[in-house]
């Protein structure tokens, strides 16, 4: 045991020869298994209250231990090490813990903790003063001699040491690389638990390595590489065929060689799910995403998914790195928000600073065509080409005829490729059929899939017939032709063939569609028709690679759409613009008359959302809200989809026919679909009792009155209220929102259409006013404390804020996490609403029920106001109020 009184303390100090400068101390070791006594030079240093001391023997270092959980005896004020005798709880140990700790089991009295007598004042590294002058002088002499020795050694062996240092650096680098590899091996195995997925990943990397053999370092590449070193997100943008993928793949392969986890994902949902499934650190992980917000056009659904997943993405990007490729015209769409509009994340490889110089183009040309016989004149003209340059070099390298054409191929690649495909059609049916198969199999052709799937096998035989080949043509014959087309038209990844580039696929599809439009309508996937096939409208037809169908093909198109309406791809049919064509509708009605039994199939509930389809859907501001409604349940019937998306002529015809056959429609979500549609006339076609029964039928947790309020369909809102709908009814989902909250929540703005925005605002205000007129409670809160006023402030609905305030909305009502309407308006930078709230008496010091400040960081700064003042621009009173409000809020 340590000394219990001062007499014993002095006695032990004398016994181990402690001095005035090195006073006696007795404390536990780091494991609290033994007590150590030694002489301590820092005996006069003040130790913080609530702290005990212990010695880490292997480092000879005294460290501190927080004792605020002791049941008794924890130092309540600052003290010196020599005063430890007064704090016996800090030196009373047993069973590997301090006895004063509540969970420490005291040992029996006969199990006394022993003291290890340790005289360490000569050896402890923490000591800075020695008692012995002789020892000090000896140490100085030794240091001088050692320094002299090092100087001589340095002069004599300078070159040798430089070499050794380099070797050591390489060894250290290799060691670190091995460590990184080892750290990530287990995570990589977890991510690739599916053997098929792992095989597919390896095939992708093998293809990347083949392509990387032709890689040329450029200014754009160096800029991307520099950015990804210093930040975790880089978006590489440029035109199609400009080399985005080559840059990303080269960097990804470099990181993979260093031992990093490198994984390519098809979409953001797959990336998030994969990362969240594993608990390992993603410190050495690099992910690749191609075209995450649209490949051929801006995909608003995928973009919204990014915004919804922002928190998860931010968490992933704290450790992992993410490289994204995105076509320029998609990335700079005016609807793009969030990380995609942050300029610090973007490298535009086509801008003035990064675009290919003539020297870089020449390097790429020579890399792909080292032995090409191209004249100096043609070479000079080729270097003037901007569009598709890296891609054209790659395509040209795979075809000697194109190399002989030289400048002609680079100048008009589309015409050259079209000519080649038509040559195949006439002189080489095997190669032509191979390309047709890729188009009709949606750019994903695998032998094994055809052999295993009867539908695919039948499709394969139909394509053979279409191309003029016998039905018994073996698969290996097509495989041989696909192999011959590699490097130019197609590429092989694992066991799957696909087009070598989107450009080649688009040209091939265009040629096929114009040569065989009837066959294309009959055999192509519906989403292909949705993407590339449309009806002639009589106006100028200038959309690139679009196949325009003449009137003679309408009958065949209508029949194909009729068949597809009863399959899993029915949402593609619903969204196909041609379905609104009068002549196509006439064909569908005729088919229903010929097959009346098909009408009941329209009521069958099916999955409505398939991720592989969404990228081809034509999204408008109107269809976006309806798709969001359909996604609430993810299962729908084709008839409900026709109603929700306002195919009036078709759904009225189907409804009347079904009604005549006394078909039971209850439980089929029809009233919910009508509420999404907004047609008062169609609602009147249903009996009142049927509507009343449907008022309590939830679709995705929302009742009909919530759907009506969400989409601002006030024309039928009044009808629902008259039939007994509760204006204060809360949803069945986790939000527990009222209709008024949903009316405030929708933020549907088209930056290109002010008339649309004005109409939307008017409809929203009319919906809100109607709900209030029928006794909607403006101060009801959701489960998280969110109110209608809070949502209106969040979404910038100034006119709605005025309506709510004039009808008694609590201006300082906070959410459960302490956010007031004023805070939210500031955070979202709606300065008009900030001004309005302040003028109406909003309290910037408002607090929650728990008396917490309602304003919590982060609070937006007023940098934009300062910027305007510096530029002598007009700053409105609202902006000044906004800045002052933010300044006051920041104090919290």
C-alpha positions in Angstrom: 0.0 0.0 0.0 1.1 3.6 -0.6 1.9 5.7 2.5 -1.1 6.7 4.6 0.3 9.7 6.4 3.1 12.3 6.0 5.5 10.5 8.3 5.3 7.4 6.3 5.5 9.5 3.1 8.8 11.1 4.2 10.2 7.7 5.3 9.5 6.2 1.9 10.9 9.2 0.1 14.2 8.9 2.0 14.3 5.1 1.4 14.5 5.5 -2.4 16.7 8.6 -2.3 14.2 11.2 -3.6 15.4 14.9 -3.3 13.9 18.3 -3.1 13.8 18.6 -6.9 12.7 15.0 -7.4 9.9 14.4 -4.8 8.4 11.1 -3.8 5.2 10.0 -5.5 3.2 6.8 -5.3 0.5 6.0 -8.0 -1.0 2.9 -9.8 0.2 1.5 -13.1 -2.0 1.8 -16.2 -3.8 -1.5 -15.6 -4.5 -0.6 -11.9 -2.9 -3.9 -10.9 0.0 -2.6 -8.8 1.2 0.6 -7.1 4.5 2.2 -8.1 6.7 4.5 -6.1 9.4 6.7 -7.7 10.9 10.2 -7.7 9.0 12.7 -9.8 10.5 15.9 -11.1 7.1 17.7 -11.7 6.0 17.5 -8.1 4.9 21.2 -8.1 2.8 21.0 -11.3 -0.9 21.7 -10.6 -3.2 18.8 -11.4 -6.8 19.6 -12.5 -9.7 18.7 -10.2 -11.6 15.5 -10.9 -8.4 13.8 -12.0 -6.2 11.0 -10.6 -2.7 10.0 -11.8 -1.2 6.7 -13.1 2.1 5.6 -14.6 2.4 4.0 -18.1 5.5 1.9 -17.4 6.5 1.1 -21.0 6.7 4.7 -21.8 7.7 6.0 -18.3 5.0 8.6 -18.6 2.5 9.9 -16.0 -1.0 10.2 -17.4 -4.4 11.4 -16.0 -7.6 9.4 -15.2 -11.0 11.2 -14.9 -12.5 10.2 -11.5 -15.8 12.1 -11.8 -17.7 8.7 -11.6 -16.1 7.8 -8.2 -18.5 7.2 -5.4 -16.2 9.1 -3.1 -12.8 10.7 -2.7 -12.4 12.3 -6.2 -10.3 15.5 -5.9 -12.7 18.4 -5.9 -10.0 21.1 -6.5 -6.7 21.5 -8.1 -3.7 19.9 -6.3 0.0 19.0 -6.6 1.4 15.5 -7.0 3.0 15.8 -3.5 -0.5 16.2 -2.1 -1.8 12.8 -3.3 -1.5 11.6 0.3 -4.7 13.5 1.0 -6.6 11.7 -1.8 -6.5 8.1 -0.9 -9.2 7.1 -3.4 -6.6 7.9 -6.2 -4.1 5.3 -4.7 -6.6 2.7 -3.5 -6.8 -0.1 -6.1 -7.9 -3.7 -6.4 -9.1 -6.2 -9.0 -7.8 -4.0 -11.8 -9.7 -0.8 -10.9 -10.0 2.1 -8.4 -11.9 0.9 -5.4 -14.0 4.1 -5.4 -15.5 3.2 -8.8 -19.1 1.9 -8.5 -18.5 -1.2 -10.6 -15.2 -2.1 -8.9 -15.4 -5.3 -6.7 -13.3 -4.9 -3.6 -10.8 -7.6 -2.8 -10.8 -9.4 0.6 -8.7 -7.9 3.3 -6.1 -10.6 3.0 -5.6 -9.9 -0.7 -3.6 -6.8 -0.1 -2.4 -4.9 -3.2 1.4 -4.8 -3.2 3.9 -2.0 -4.0 6.6 -2.5 -6.6 9.5 -0.4 -5.4 10.8 1.3 -8.5 13.6 3.9 -8.4 13.2 5.4 -11.9 14.5 9.0 -11.5 17.5 8.1 -13.7 15.6 6.3 -16.4 12.1 7.9 -16.8 11.8 9.9 -20.0 9.6 12.5 -18.3 12.6 13.6 -16.2 14.3 16.8 -17.4 16.6 17.4 -14.4 19.3 15.1 -13.0 20.8 15.2 -9.6 24.3 14.2 -10.5 26.6 16.8 -12.1 28.9 14.1 -13.2 26.1 12.3 -15.1 25.2 15.6 -16.7 28.8 16.3 -17.9 29.1 12.7 -19.1 25.9 13.1 -21.1 27.2 16.3 -22.7 30.5 14.7 -23.7 28.7 11.7 -25.1 26.3 13.9 -27.2 29.3 15.9 -28.6 31.1 12.8 -29.6 28.0 11.3 -31.1 27.4 14.5 -33.1 31.0 14.5 -34.4 30.6 10.8 -35.4 27.4 11.6 -37.3 29.1 14.5 -39.1 32.0 12.3 -40.3 29.6 9.6 -41.3 27.5 12.0 -43.3 30.5 13.4 -45.2 31.9 10.0 -46.0 28.7 8.2 -46.9 26.5 10.9 -48.4 25.8 9.2 -51.7 25.3 5.8 -50.1 22.9 7.2 -47.6 20.8 8.9 -50.3 20.4 5.6 -52.0 19.5 4.0 -48.8 16.9 6.7 -48.0 15.3 6.1 -51.4 15.2 2.4 -50.7 13.7 3.0 -47.3 11.1 5.2 -48.8 10.2 2.5 -51.4 10.1 -0.1 -48.6 7.9 2.2 -46.5 5.6 2.9 -49.5 5.4 -0.9 -50.2 4.7 -1.6 -46.6 1.9 1.0 -46.5 0.5 -0.3 -49.8 0.4 -3.9 -48.4 -1.2 -2.5 -45.2 -3.9 -0.8 -47.3 -4.5 -3.9 -49.3 -4.8 -6.0 -46.2 -7.2 -3.5 -44.6 -9.5 -3.6 -47.6 -9.4 -7.2 -48.5 -12.1 -8.2 -46.0 -14.4 -5.3 -47.1 -13.9 -6.2 -50.8 -14.8 -9.8 -50.1 -17.9 -8.6 -48.3 -18.9 -6.3 -51.1 -18.5 -9.1 -53.7 -20.2 -12.0 -51.8 -22.1 -12.8 -54.9 -19.8 -14.8 -57.1 -21.5 -13.7 -60.3 -21.2 -10.0 -59.3 -17.5 -10.6 -58.5 -16.9 -12.2 -61.9 -18.7 -9.3 -63.6 -16.6 -6.8 -61.7 -13.4 -8.5 -62.8 -14.5 -8.6 -66.4 -15.1 -4.8 -66.2 -11.6 -4.2 -64.8 -10.1 -6.4 -67.5 -11.8 -4.4 -70.2 -10.6 -1.2 -68.5 -7.1 -2.4 -68.6 -7.3 -3.2 -72.3 -8.6 0.3 -73.0 -6.0 1.8 -70.7 -3.2 0.6 -73.0 -4.1 3.5 -75.3 -4.4 6.1 -72.6 -2.6 9.5 -73.1 -2.1 11.9 -70.3 -3.7 15.3 -70.9 -4.3 18.5 -69.1 -7.9 17.4 -68.4 -6.6 14.1 -66.8 -4.1 16.0 -64.6 -6.8 18.3 -63.4 -9.1 15.4 -62.5 -6.3 13.5 -60.8 -5.3 16.6 -58.8 -8.8 17.2 -57.7 -9.5 13.7 -56.5 -6.4 13.8 -54.4 -7.5 16.8 -52.5 -11.3 16.2 -52.3 -13.6 13.2 -52.2 -16.0 14.1 -55.1 -15.1 14.9 -58.7 -17.6 15.1 -61.5 -16.0 14.8 -65.0 -18.2 16.4 -67.7 -17.9 16.9 -71.4 -19.6 15.9 -74.7 -20.2 12.3 -75.7 -17.0 10.6 -77.0 -14.7 13.3 -75.5 -12.8 10.9 -73.2 -14.6 11.2 -69.8 -14.6 7.5 -69.2 -11.0 7.0 -70.2 -9.8 9.5 -67.6 -12.0 8.1 -64.9 -11.0 4.5 -65.7 -7.3 5.3 -65.7 -7.5 7.0 -62.3 -9.6 4.2 -60.9 -7.0 1.6 -62.1 -4.2 3.6 -60.5 -6.0 3.6 -57.2 -6.8 -0.1 -57.5 -3.1 -0.9 -58.0 -2.3 1.0 -54.8 -4.6 -1.4 -52.9 -7.7 0.7 -52.8 -11.2 -0.8 -53.1 -12.5 0.3 -56.5 -16.1 -0.4 -57.4 -18.3 0.7 -60.2 -22.0 1.2 -59.5 -24.9 1.5 -61.9 -26.8 4.0 -59.7 -26.8 5.9 -56.4 -29.3 3.5 -54.8 -27.0 0.6 -55.4 -24.0 2.5 -54.0 -25.8 3.6 -50.8 -27.2 0.1 -50.2 -23.8 -1.6 -50.7 -22.0 0.9 -48.4 -24.6 0.8 -45.6 -24.7 -3.0 -45.6 -21.0 -3.1 -44.5 -19.6 -1.7 -41.3 -16.0 -1.5 -42.5 -14.2 1.8 -43.0 -14.3 3.2 -46.5 -11.1 5.2 -46.0 -9.4 3.5 -49.0 -12.4 3.1 -51.3 -13.0 4.8 -54.7 -16.4 4.5 -56.4 -17.3 5.1 -60.0 -20.7 6.3 -61.3 -21.5 6.9 -64.9 -24.4 9.1 -65.9 -26.2 9.0 -62.5 -28.8 11.7 -63.5 -29.5 10.7 -67.0 -27.7 9.2 -70.0 -29.7 10.5 -73.0 -31.6 13.3 -71.2 -31.9 14.8 -67.8 -33.5 12.2 -65.5 -35.4 14.1 -62.8 -36.4 11.0 -60.8 -32.7 10.0 -60.4 -31.8 13.6 -59.6 -34.5 13.7 -56.9 -33.2 10.5 -55.5 -29.8 12.2 -55.1 -31.4 15.0 -53.2 -33.3 12.7 -51.0 -30.2 10.6 -50.3 -28.0 13.7 -49.5 -27.4 12.7 -45.9 -26.3 9.2 -46.8 -24.1 10.4 -49.6 -22.4 13.0 -47.3 -21.7 10.2 -44.8 -20.1 8.0 -47.5 -18.0 11.0 -48.9 -16.5 11.6 -45.5 -14.1 8.7 -46.1 -14.7 7.3 -49.6 -13.9 9.0 -52.9 -16.4 9.2 -55.8 -15.7 9.8 -59.5 -18.7 10.7 -61.6 -19.1 11.0 -65.4 -21.9 13.1 -66.8 -22.7 14.5 -70.2 -22.3 18.3 -70.4 -25.8 19.1 -71.6 -27.3 17.1 -68.8 -25.0 18.4 -66.0 -25.7 22.1 -67.0 -29.5 21.6 -67.2 -31.1 24.5 -65.2 -32.9 22.0 -63.0 -29.7 20.5 -61.6 -29.1 21.2 -57.9 -26.9 20.2 -55.0 -23.5 18.6 -55.5 -24.0 18.7 -59.3 -24.0 22.4 -59.5 -21.0 23.0 -57.1 -18.3 24.2 -59.4 -15.6 23.0 -57.1 -16.7 19.5 -57.8 -16.7 19.8 -61.6 -14.0 19.3 -64.3 -15.3 20.2 -67.7 -12.8 18.5 -70.1 -14.2 20.5 -73.1 -13.6 24.0 -71.7 -10.8 26.3 -72.8 -8.4 25.3 -70.0 -8.8 21.5 -70.4 -9.8 20.8 -74.0 -7.4 18.7 -76.1 -4.5 20.7 -77.6 -3.2 19.8 -81.1 -0.2 18.1 -79.4 -2.4 16.0 -77.2 -4.6 15.1 -80.2 -1.5 14.1 -82.2 -0.4 11.8 -79.3 -3.8 10.2 -79.2 -3.9 9.7 -82.9 -0.4 8.2 -83.0 -1.3 6.0 -80.0 -4.2 4.4 -81.8 -2.8 4.6 -85.4 1.0 4.3 -85.1 1.4 2.9 -88.6 -1.5 4.6 -90.4 -0.6 6.1 -93.8 -2.3 9.5 -93.3 -1.0 12.4 -95.3 0.2 15.6 -93.6 -2.7 17.5 -95.1 -5.2 15.0 -93.8 -3.5 14.9 -90.4 -3.7 18.7 -90.1 -7.4 18.6 -90.9 -8.0 15.7 -88.5 -6.5 17.7 -85.7 -9.1 20.4 -86.3 -11.9 18.0 -85.4 -13.4 18.7 -82.0 -16.4 16.4 -81.6 -15.8 12.7 -80.7 -12.1 13.0 -81.3 -10.8 10.3 -78.9 -13.7 8.0 -79.8 -13.1 8.4 -83.5 -9.4 7.6 -83.1 -10.4 4.4 -81.2 -13.0 3.4 -83.8 -10.6 4.1 -86.7 -7.9 1.9 -85.2 -10.2 -1.1 -85.5 -10.9 -0.8 -89.2 -8.2 -0.5 -91.9 -10.7 0.8 -94.5 -11.5 3.8 -92.2 -7.7 4.3 -91.8 -7.4 4.5 -95.6 -10.3 7.0 -95.7 -8.4 9.2 -93.2 -9.9 12.6 -92.9 -13.3 11.5 -94.5 -14.0 9.2 -91.5 -13.2 11.9 -89.0 -15.2 14.5 -90.8 -18.4 12.5 -91.3 -18.3 9.5 -88.9 -22.1 9.1 -88.8 -22.3 8.7 -92.6 -19.4 6.3 -92.7 -20.9 4.1 -89.9 -24.3 4.1 -91.6 -22.8 3.1 -94.9 -20.9 0.2 -93.2 -24.1 -1.1 -91.5 -26.0 -1.1 -94.8 -23.1 -2.9 -96.4 -23.5 -5.6 -93.8 -27.2 -5.8 -94.5 -26.5 -6.5 -98.2 -23.3 -8.5 -98.1 -22.8 -9.9 -94.6 -26.1 -11.0 -92.9 -24.3 -12.5 -90.0 -22.7 -9.3 -88.8 -25.9 -7.4 -89.6 -28.0 -9.8 -87.5 -25.4 -9.5 -84.6 -25.9 -5.7 -84.5 -29.7 -6.1 -84.7 -29.7 -8.5 -81.8 -27.8 -5.9 -79.7 -30.4 -3.3 -80.5 -33.4 -5.5 -79.8 -31.8 -7.0 -76.7 -31.3 -3.5 -75.2 -27.5 -3.4 -75.6 -27.1 -6.5 -73.5 -26.6 -9.8 -75.3 -25.4 -13.0 -73.6 -25.6 -16.6 -74.9 -26.4 -18.1 -71.6 -29.4 -15.9 -71.1 -30.8 -16.9 -74.5 -30.3 -20.6 -73.7 -31.9 -20.3 -70.2 -34.9 -18.2 -71.1 -37.6 -19.4 -73.5 -38.9 -15.9 -74.3 -35.4 -14.7 -75.2 -34.9 -17.8 -77.3 -38.1 -17.1 -79.3 -37.0 -13.4 -79.7 -33.7 -14.6 -81.0 -35.3 -16.8 -83.6 -37.6 -13.9 -84.7 -34.6 -11.7 -85.2 -32.9 -14.4 -87.3 -36.0 -14.5 -89.5 -36.1 -10.7 -89.7 -32.5 -10.6 -90.9 -33.0 -13.3 -93.5 -31.2 -16.1 -91.6 -32.6 -19.6 -91.0 -34.3 -20.1 -87.6 -31.9 -23.0 -86.8 -28.9 -20.7 -87.1 -26.7 -21.7 -84.2 -25.7 -19.2 -81.5 -22.0 -19.7 -82.0 -22.4 -18.3 -85.6 -23.7 -15.1 -84.2 -21.0 -15.2 -81.5 -18.3 -15.5 -84.2 -19.7 -12.4 -85.9 -19.9 -10.4 -82.7 -16.3 -11.4 -82.1 -15.3 -10.1 -85.5 -17.1 -6.8 -84.8 -15.1 -6.2 -81.6 -13.0 -3.0 -81.2 -15.2 -1.0 -83.6 -18.9 -1.8 -83.2 -19.0 -3.9 -80.1 -17.1 -4.8 -76.9 -17.2 -7.9 -74.7 -17.3 -7.6 -70.9 -17.2 -11.1 -69.4 -19.8 -13.1 -71.3 -21.9 -10.2 -72.4 -21.7 -8.2 -75.6 -22.6 -4.5 -75.9 -22.0 -1.6 -78.2 -18.5 -0.1 -78.0 -20.0 3.3 -77.4 -23.4 5.1 -77.2 -22.6 6.8 -80.5 -22.3 3.5 -82.4 -25.5 2.2 -80.7 -27.5 5.3 -81.7 -26.3 5.2 -85.3 -27.1 1.4 -85.5 -30.5 1.9 -84.0 -31.3 4.8 -86.3 -30.3 2.7 -89.4 -32.3 -0.3 -88.2 -35.4 1.8 -87.4 -35.4 3.5 -90.8 -34.8 0.3 -92.7 -37.2 -1.9 -90.8 -39.6 0.3 -88.8 -42.4 -2.4 -88.7 -40.0 -5.0 -87.3 -38.6 -2.5 -84.8 -42.1 -1.8 -83.6 -42.9 -5.4 -83.2 -39.7 -6.7 -81.6 -37.9 -3.8 -79.8 -38.4 -3.2 -76.0 -41.0 -0.6 -75.2 -38.5 1.6 -73.4 -36.5 1.6 -76.7 -39.5 2.9 -78.5 -40.1 5.4 -75.7 -36.5 6.7 -76.1 -36.0 6.8 -79.8 -39.2 6.3 -81.8 -42.0 8.8 -82.2 -44.8 9.7 -84.7 -44.3 12.2 -87.5 -46.0 15.4 -86.4 -45.7 17.3 -89.6 -43.3 19.8 -88.0 -39.5 19.9 -88.5 -37.9 16.7 -87.5 -34.5 17.6 -86.2 -34.0 15.4 -83.1 -30.7 13.5 -83.6 -31.0 9.7 -84.0 -34.8 9.8 -83.6 -36.8 7.4 -85.7 -40.0 9.1 -87.1 -42.9 6.7 -87.9 -45.2 7.5 -90.8 -49.0 7.1 -90.6 -48.9 3.7 -92.2 -47.2 2.3 -89.1 -49.8 3.6 -86.6 -51.9 0.4 -86.6 -48.9 -1.7 -85.8 -47.7 0.7 -83.1 -51.2 0.8 -81.5 -51.4 -3.0 -81.4 -47.9 -3.2 -79.8 -48.9 -0.7 -77.1 -52.1 -2.6 -76.5 -50.2 -5.8 -75.8 -47.6 -4.0 -73.6 -50.3 -2.4 -71.5 -51.0 -5.7 -69.7 -47.3 -6.5 -69.0 -44.8 -5.2 -66.4 -43.8 -2.4 -68.7 -47.2 -0.8 -68.7 -45.8 2.4 -67.1 -43.7 2.9 -70.2 -46.8 2.7 -72.3 -48.6 5.2 -70.1 -45.7 7.7 -70.4 -45.3 7.2 -74.2 -46.4 10.5 -75.9 -47.8 8.5 -78.8 -50.5 7.1 -76.5 -52.3 10.5 -76.7 -52.5 10.4 -80.4 -56.1 10.2 -81.6 -55.3 7.6 -84.2 -53.4 5.4 -81.8 -56.3 5.7 -79.3 -58.7 4.5 -82.0 -56.5 1.4 -82.6 -56.6 0.6 -78.8 -60.4 1.0 -78.6 -60.7 -1.4 -81.6 -58.5 -3.9 -79.8 -60.6 -3.7 -76.6 -63.7 -4.3 -78.7 -62.0 -7.4 -80.2 -60.8 -8.6 -76.8 -63.3 -7.4 -74.1 -61.9 -9.9 -71.6 -58.8 -7.7 -71.5 -60.6 -4.9 -69.8 -60.7 -6.7 -66.4 -56.9 -7.3 -66.7 -56.6 -3.5 -66.5 -57.6 -3.7 -62.8 -54.9 -6.2 -61.8 -52.4 -4.6 -59.4 -48.8 -4.8 -60.6 -45.4 -3.4 -59.7 -45.2 0.1 -61.3 -41.6 1.2 -60.8 -38.7 -0.7 -62.3 -35.3 1.1 -61.9 -34.0 -0.1 -65.3 -37.0 1.7 -67.0 -36.9 5.1 -65.3 -33.9 6.4 -67.1 -35.9 6.5 -70.4 -39.1 8.1 -69.0 -39.8 11.6 -70.4 -40.2 13.6 -67.2 -42.1 17.0 -67.2 -43.1 19.1 -64.3 -46.6 17.7 -64.5 -45.7 14.0 -64.8 -43.1 14.4 -62.0 -45.7 14.9 -59.4 -47.9 12.1 -60.7 -44.9 9.7 -60.7 -44.2 10.7 -57.1 -47.9 9.8 -56.3 -47.6 6.4 -58.1 -44.3 5.7 -56.3 -46.1 6.0 -52.9 -47.3 2.4 -53.2 -45.0 1.1 -56.0 -48.0 -1.1 -57.1 -50.7 0.1 -59.3 -53.1 -1.1 -61.9 -52.9 0.0 -65.6 -56.4 1.5 -65.3 -55.4 3.6 -62.3 -52.3 4.7 -64.2 -54.4 5.8 -67.2 -56.6 7.8 -64.8 -53.8 9.3 -62.8 -51.9 10.5 -66.0 -55.1 11.9 -67.5 -55.5 9.7 -70.6 -59.1 10.9 -70.5 -60.5 9.3 -73.7 -59.1 5.9 -72.9 -60.0 5.7 -69.2 -63.6 7.0 -69.7 -64.1 4.4 -72.4 -62.7 1.6 -70.2 -64.6 2.7 -67.1 -68.0 2.9 -68.9 -67.4 -0.6 -70.4 -66.4 -2.0 -67.0 -69.4 -0.3 -65.3 -71.8 -1.9 -67.7 -70.4 -5.3 -66.8 -71.0 -4.6 -63.1 -67.3 -5.0 -62.3 -66.5 -4.4 -58.6 -64.0 -1.5 -58.5 -63.7 -1.0 -54.7 -60.2 -1.6 -53.4 -58.6 -0.8 -56.7 -57.3 2.6 -55.7 -59.5 4.3 -58.4 -60.7 7.2 -56.2 -57.1 7.9 -55.2 -56.2 7.9 -58.9 -59.1 10.3 -59.6 -57.8 12.6 -56.8 -54.4 12.6 -58.6 -56.2 13.3 -61.9 -58.3 16.2 -60.6 -61.3 15.7 -62.9 -64.5 16.7 -61.2 -66.6 15.4 -64.1 -65.0 11.9 -63.8 -65.5 11.9 -60.1 -69.2 12.5 -60.6 -69.4 9.2 -62.6 -68.9 7.3 -59.4 -71.9 6.7 -56.9 -71.7 8.7 -53.7 -71.6 5.6 -51.6 -68.7 4.2 -53.6 -66.7 7.5 -53.0 -67.6 7.5 -49.2 -66.3 3.9 -48.9 -63.1 5.0 -50.6 -62.4 8.0 -48.3 -60.8 5.7 -45.8 -58.8 3.7 -48.4 -55.1 4.6 -47.9 -52.7 4.7 -50.9 -49.1 4.8 -49.6 -50.4 6.0 -46.3 -52.3 8.9 -47.8 -56.1 9.1 -47.9 -57.9 10.7 -50.9 -58.2 14.1 -49.2 -54.4 14.2 -48.7 -53.7 13.4 -52.4 -56.2 16.1 -53.5 -54.5 18.7 -51.2 -51.0 17.6 -52.3 -51.8 18.1 -56.0 -53.9 21.3 -55.3 -56.9 19.8 -57.0 -59.4 22.0 -55.1 -62.1 21.4 -57.7 -62.8 17.9 -56.3 -61.6 18.8 -52.7 -64.9 20.4 -52.0 -66.8 17.3 -53.3 -64.8 15.0 -50.9 -65.5 17.3 -47.9 -69.2 17.4 -48.7 -69.1 13.6 -48.7 -67.6 13.4 -45.3 -63.8 13.7 -45.7 -62.1 15.0 -42.5 -60.0 18.1 -43.2 -57.9 17.4 -40.2 -57.3 13.7 -40.9 -53.7 12.6 -40.4 -52.0 10.2 -42.7 -51.2 6.5 -41.8 -47.5 6.9 -42.7 -44.8 8.0 -40.3 -45.2 11.6 -41.1 -48.8 12.0 -39.7 -49.5 15.0 -41.8 -52.8 16.8 -42.3 -54.1 17.9 -45.8 -53.1 21.4 -45.0 -49.5 20.3 -44.5 -49.4 18.5 -47.8 -50.8 21.6 -49.5 -47.8 23.5 -48.1 -45.2 20.8 -48.8 -45.2 20.7 -52.6 -42.5 22.7 -54.3 -43.3 22.4 -58.0 -41.6 25.2 -59.8 -40.5 25.4 -63.5 -37.7 27.9 -63.8 -38.5 28.3 -67.5 -42.2 28.9 -67.2 -43.4 31.8 -65.1 -47.1 31.3 -66.2 -47.0 27.7 -64.9 -45.5 28.9 -61.6 -48.2 31.6 -61.2 -50.9 29.1 -61.9 -49.5 26.6 -59.4 -49.3 29.3 -56.7 -52.9 30.4 -57.3 -54.1 26.8 -57.1 -52.1 26.2 -53.9 -53.6 29.3 -52.2 -57.1 28.3 -53.3 -56.6 24.8 -51.9 -55.3 26.2 -48.6 -58.1 28.7 -48.3 -60.7 26.1 -48.9 -59.3 23.8 -46.2 -59.3 26.7 -43.7 -62.9 27.7 -44.7 -63.9 24.1 -43.8 -62.4 24.3 -40.4 -58.9 23.0 -41.0 -56.7 23.6 -37.9 -53.7 25.7 -39.0 -51.8 24.9 -35.8 -51.9 21.1 -35.9 -48.4 19.5 -35.8 -47.0 16.3 -37.2 -45.2 13.8 -35.0 -41.9 15.7 -35.3 -43.6 19.0 -34.5 -43.7 20.3 -38.1 -46.6 22.7 -38.8 -48.2 24.0 -42.0 -46.5 27.4 -41.4 -43.1 25.8 -41.0 -43.6 23.9 -44.4 -44.8 27.0 -46.2 -41.7 28.9 -44.9 -39.4 26.0 -45.9 -40.7 25.9 -49.5 -40.9 29.6 -50.0 -44.7 30.0 -50.4 -45.0 33.7 -49.4 -48.7 34.0 -50.2 -49.5 30.9 -48.3 -47.6 32.2 -45.2 -49.8 35.3 -45.3 -53.0 33.2 -45.4 -51.8 31.1 -42.5 -50.8 34.0 -40.4 -54.0 35.8 -41.0 -55.9 32.8 -39.8 -54.1 32.4 -36.5 -51.1 30.3 -37.2 -48.6 30.4 -34.3 -45.6 32.4 -35.7 -43.1 31.0 -33.2 -44.2 27.4 -33.2 -41.0 25.2 -33.2 -40.4 21.7 -34.3 -39.3 19.0 -31.8 -35.6 19.6 -32.8 -36.1 23.3 -32.1 -36.5 24.9 -35.6 -38.9 27.8 -35.9 -40.5 29.0 -39.1 -38.2 32.0 -39.0 -35.1 29.7 -38.7 -36.3 27.6 -41.7 -37.0 30.7 -43.9 -33.5 32.0 -43.1 -31.9 28.6 -43.8 -33.6 28.3 -47.2 -32.9 32.0 -48.0 -36.5 33.0 -48.6 -35.8 36.7 -47.6 -39.4 37.8 -48.5 -40.7 35.5 -45.9 -38.0 36.5 -43.4 -39.1 40.1 -43.8 -42.8 39.1 -43.4 -42.2 37.1 -40.3 -40.1 39.8 -38.6 -42.7 42.4 -39.4 -45.4 40.1 -37.9 -43.5 39.9 -34.7 -41.5 36.6 -35.0 -39.3 36.1 -32.0 -35.7 35.2 -32.9 -35.3 34.0 -29.3 -38.2 31.6 -29.5 -37.6 28.3 -27.6 -38.9 24.8 -27.5 -40.9 23.3 -24.6 -37.6 22.0 -23.2 -36.4 25.7 -23.1 -33.7 25.0 -25.7 -32.8 27.8 -28.2 -34.9 27.3 -31.3 -32.1 28.3 -33.6 -29.4 25.8 -34.0 -26.3 25.8 -36.3 -25.7 25.7 -39.1 -27.2 29.1 -39.9 -26.7 30.6 -43.4 -24.4 33.6 -43.6 -25.2 37.0 -45.1 -22.3 36.9 -47.5 -24.5 37.7 -50.5 -25.7 41.0 -48.9 -22.1 42.0 -48.2 -21.2 41.2 -51.8 -24.0 43.4 -53.2 -23.0 46.3 -50.9 -19.4 45.9 -52.1 -20.6 46.1 -55.7 -22.8 49.2 -55.0 -25.8 47.2 -56.0 -29.3 47.9 -54.6 -30.0 45.9 -51.5 -33.6 45.7 -50.5 -34.8 46.2 -47.0 -35.8 42.6 -46.9 -32.2 41.5 -47.7 -30.9 43.8 -44.9 -33.4 42.4 -42.5 -32.4 38.9 -43.6 -28.8 39.7 -43.0 -29.6 41.2 -39.6 -31.7 38.2 -38.7 -29.0 35.8 -39.7 -26.4 37.8 -37.7 -28.7 37.6 -34.6 -29.4 33.9 -35.1 -25.7 33.1 -35.5 -25.2 34.2 -31.9 -27.0 31.0 -30.8 
